Amino acid sequence: MKKIMIICCLLSLLFSGCSVDRLAILLRQYHSGTLLTEKAEKLERKFASARAQFASDKSKELLVLYIEGLTYEKRKNYPRALSIFKQITETDDSMLDAWLHIAQINSLLNEKEAAGKAYRTCIEIINKEISYIEGNKWPDHHILSDDHVRYAICYSMIDNSYLPSKQAGEDKGKINYVKIKENLLKLKREIENALK
């Protein structure tokens, strides 16, 4: 009887027009490490499917790409990861974490000039982010305005510069802008030291 109920529920979801949130699934799979062990073909299909689902939503599409870049970076496929992070910055040149990974990968590949340029871009973006926090004024479509991004950051589901570890505190699910500013200032100092 239990199996029949489950099958009925699945069929009703299938025919009700409800779509699966492929981005939420990718976030959970990235966080659990599942994406790192996927076969290449299956991994490509997952990312392509998620990108297609969110093709009309820039911030979600960029988050899918970001998870894809992180996955390839952790799989040590640095050329593919670098290509994805560059694709992100061509779409949105203010995505701090994409620039940060471009800098880190270029450093790893001993491409010092490219790394330095990306790190300097990170500093410019950090300065803008801090001014947004201090002025309590965010531009339209800022990455932190997306629910998926906020969730991923608050619950440390993806690598990020805003709350890089489980620092969301007691008030889970809400962005702590004071903590974000502290983290951004710390990151800025680290980058400035790396550029010396």
C-alpha positions as CSV (number, residue, x, y, z in Angstrom):
1,M,0.0,0.0,0.0
2,K,2.8,2.4,0.9
3,K,4.5,1.8,-2.5
4,I,1.3,2.5,-4.3
5,M,0.9,5.8,-2.4
6,I,4.4,6.8,-3.3
7,I,3.9,6.0,-7.0
8,C,0.6,7.9,-7.0
9,C,2.4,11.0,-5.5
10,L,5.2,10.8,-8.0
11,L,2.7,10.5,-10.9
12,S,0.6,13.4,-9.6
13,L,3.8,15.6,-9.4
14,L,4.8,14.5,-12.9
15,F,1.4,15.4,-14.4
16,S,0.7,18.5,-12.3
17,G,3.4,20.5,-14.2
18,C,5.6,20.9,-11.1
19,S,9.2,21.1,-12.1
20,V,12.1,19.9,-10.2
21,D,14.3,22.6,-8.8
22,R,17.6,21.5,-10.4
23,L,19.5,24.3,-8.7
24,A,18.5,23.2,-5.2
25,I,19.5,19.6,-6.1
26,L,22.9,20.8,-7.4
27,L,23.5,22.8,-4.2
28,R,22.8,19.8,-2.1
29,Q,24.9,17.5,-4.3
30,Y,27.8,20.0,-4.3
31,H,27.6,20.4,-0.6
32,S,27.6,16.6,0.0
33,G,30.4,16.0,-2.4
34,T,28.3,13.9,-4.8
35,L,29.1,16.0,-7.8
36,L,32.8,15.3,-7.4
37,T,32.3,11.6,-8.0
38,E,29.9,11.8,-10.9
39,K,30.9,10.4,-14.3
40,A,31.8,13.2,-16.7
41,E,28.8,12.6,-19.1
42,K,26.2,12.5,-16.3
43,L,27.8,15.6,-14.7
44,E,27.6,17.5,-18.0
45,R,23.9,16.5,-18.4
46,K,23.0,17.7,-14.8
47,F,24.6,21.1,-15.4
48,A,23.1,21.5,-18.9
49,S,19.7,20.6,-17.6
50,A,20.0,23.1,-14.7
51,R,21.3,25.9,-17.0
52,A,18.3,25.3,-19.3
53,Q,15.8,25.4,-16.5
54,F,17.1,28.8,-15.3
55,A,18.1,30.3,-18.7
56,S,15.7,33.2,-18.2
57,D,16.9,34.0,-14.6
58,K,20.4,35.5,-14.8
59,S,21.3,35.1,-11.1
60,K,20.2,31.5,-10.9
61,E,22.0,30.6,-14.2
62,L,25.2,32.3,-12.8
63,L,24.9,30.2,-9.6
64,V,24.5,27.0,-11.7
65,L,27.7,28.0,-13.6
66,Y,29.4,28.9,-10.3
67,I,28.7,25.4,-8.9
68,E,29.9,23.9,-12.1
69,G,33.1,25.9,-12.0
70,L,33.7,24.9,-8.3
71,T,33.0,21.3,-9.2
72,Y,35.6,21.2,-12.0
73,E,38.1,23.1,-9.9
74,K,37.8,20.5,-7.1
75,R,38.1,17.8,-9.7
76,K,41.4,19.5,-10.7
77,N,40.2,20.2,-14.2
78,Y,41.6,23.7,-14.0
79,P,41.2,24.7,-17.7
80,R,37.5,23.8,-17.7
81,A,36.9,25.6,-14.3
82,L,38.8,28.7,-15.5
83,S,36.7,28.8,-18.7
84,I,33.5,28.6,-16.6
85,F,34.5,31.3,-14.2
86,K,35.5,33.6,-17.1
87,Q,32.1,32.9,-18.7
88,I,30.5,34.1,-15.5
89,T,32.5,37.3,-15.4
90,E,31.6,38.0,-19.1
91,T,27.9,37.8,-18.1
92,D,28.3,39.6,-14.7
93,D,31.6,41.3,-14.2
94,S,30.8,42.0,-10.5
95,M,30.6,38.4,-9.3
96,L,33.4,38.5,-6.7
97,D,33.8,34.8,-6.1
98,A,34.2,34.1,-9.8
99,W,37.0,36.6,-10.0
100,L,38.5,35.2,-6.9
101,H,38.6,31.7,-8.3
102,I,40.1,33.0,-11.6
103,A,42.9,34.6,-9.6
104,Q,43.5,31.5,-7.5
105,I,43.5,29.1,-10.5
106,N,45.9,31.5,-12.4
107,S,48.1,31.6,-9.4
108,L,48.1,27.8,-9.2
109,L,49.0,27.6,-12.9
110,N,51.8,30.2,-12.4
111,E,50.0,32.8,-14.5
112,K,51.1,35.7,-12.3
113,E,50.0,38.6,-14.5
114,A,46.5,37.1,-15.0
115,A,46.2,36.3,-11.3
116,G,47.3,39.8,-10.3
117,K,44.7,41.4,-12.7
118,A,42.0,39.2,-11.3
119,Y,43.0,39.9,-7.7
120,R,42.9,43.7,-8.4
121,T,39.4,43.3,-9.8
122,C,38.5,41.5,-6.6
123,I,39.6,44.5,-4.6
124,E,37.5,46.8,-6.7
125,I,34.5,44.6,-6.3
126,I,35.1,44.3,-2.5
127,N,35.2,48.1,-2.2
128,K,31.8,48.3,-4.0
129,E,30.3,45.6,-1.9
130,I,31.4,47.4,1.3
131,S,29.9,50.7,0.0
132,Y,26.6,48.8,-0.6
133,I,26.7,47.5,3.0
134,E,27.6,50.8,4.5
135,G,25.0,52.7,2.5
136,N,22.4,50.0,2.9
137,K,21.7,50.4,-0.8
138,W,22.0,47.4,-3.1
139,P,21.9,47.6,-6.9
140,D,19.0,45.9,-8.7
141,H,19.6,42.2,-9.2
142,H,22.5,42.0,-6.8
143,I,23.6,38.4,-6.3
144,L,22.6,38.5,-2.7
145,S,19.0,39.3,-3.6
146,D,18.4,35.8,-5.0
147,D,16.9,33.3,-2.6
148,H,19.0,30.4,-3.8
149,V,22.2,32.4,-3.4
150,R,21.2,33.6,0.1
151,Y,20.3,30.1,1.1
152,A,23.6,28.7,-0.2
153,I,25.6,31.4,1.6
154,C,23.7,31.2,4.9
155,Y,24.0,27.5,5.1
156,S,27.6,27.3,3.7
157,M,26.5,25.1,0.8
158,I,29.0,26.7,-1.6
159,D,32.4,28.3,-1.4
160,N,31.9,32.0,-1.0
161,S,33.6,35.2,0.2
162,Y,30.6,36.5,2.1
163,L,30.2,34.0,4.8
164,P,33.0,31.5,4.0
165,S,32.2,29.1,6.8
166,K,29.3,28.3,9.1
167,Q,29.2,31.9,10.4
168,A,25.5,32.6,9.9
169,G,25.1,32.4,13.7
170,E,22.0,31.7,15.6
171,D,19.7,33.4,13.1
172,K,20.0,30.9,10.3
173,G,18.6,31.9,7.0
174,K,19.3,35.6,7.4
175,I,22.3,37.5,6.0
176,N,24.5,39.0,8.6
177,Y,25.8,42.1,6.8
178,V,28.2,43.0,9.7
179,K,29.8,39.6,9.4
180,I,29.9,39.9,5.6
181,K,31.7,43.3,5.8
182,E,34.2,41.8,8.3
183,N,34.9,38.9,5.9
184,L,35.2,41.1,2.9
185,L,37.7,43.4,4.7
186,K,39.7,40.4,5.8
187,L,39.7,39.0,2.2
188,K,40.8,42.4,0.9
189,R,43.8,42.5,3.3
190,E,44.8,38.9,2.3
191,I,44.6,39.9,-1.4
192,E,46.6,43.1,-0.8
193,N,49.3,41.0,1.0
194,A,49.3,38.5,-1.9
195,L,49.9,41.3,-4.4
196,K,52.9,42.7,-2.6
